[in-house]
């Protein structure tokens, strides 16, 4: 599983977060996506590696600007995380 952190400029409120999340969900097969206008980022959890250029394009179409994209592997934590 991958965790992709996208730094985004221009999000000002919860509705902005929702626009970004919806745009990402429409295009990519994600497990989870959460955005924070306070942190200026979106965090995507997915089983497949996503194309950075496509992420920038999708978010750019919503009117926000991608500052950076970071990827790392993600291992589920918690009570049942040991089973995977």
N, C-alpha and C positions, 0 to 999 in steps of 0.2 A: 504494500500500500504506500502511496505517496502523499506527502503534505506539501502543497504548493502555496507559498505566501506571496501575495501580490500587493505591493505598495501602490496606493492610488491617491491621486491628487484631485480634489474637487468635491468629495462627498461632504455634505453639510448636516445631514439629518438621517433619521431612520428610514425615510422614504428613499433616499439615495442608496442606502444599504440594500433595500429591497429591490431596486432597479438592477443593481449589480448582480445580486444573487439570482434573480430571475433570468437575466441574460446568460449567465454562466450555466444554469440548469438547462436552459433551452438548447444549448449547443453541445455541451459535454456530458458524458456519463459519469456523474459524480456521486459519491456516497453522502457527502455533506459539504455545504458551503456556508460560511458565516462571514459577514462583513462588519467592520466597525468604522464609523466616521470619525470617532475620537482618536483611534489609532491610525486611521488612514490606510487600512489594509483589508484584504479579503483572504481568508484561509480556505483552501479547497482540499478535501480528502477524496482520493480516487484510487481505484485499483490499477488504472492504466496511466502511463506517463502522458501528459498533455503538451501540445506544441506551444511554446512560449509566444511565438508570433501570432498564433490564432487567439490566444488569451488576450493579448494586447489589442488585437483587432476587434474582438467581441466587446471588450470593456470600452474601447475608444468609441464605438458606435453608440454607446449610452451617453456620451458627452463628458466622460471623465478621462483623465490622463494617467496611464500606467507609468510609474517611476522605476519600478524594478520587479523582477520575478525571481523568487528563490525556491529551490526544490530540495527536499530531503526525504528519506524513507521514514515511514511512520509505523510504529508498532502499537497496537491497541493496548491501553493500560486498563487496570481495574480488575475486578473480581474474576471476570471470565477471559481476560486478555491472554492468559497462559495457554488457552486451548487452541490458538491459531498458530 
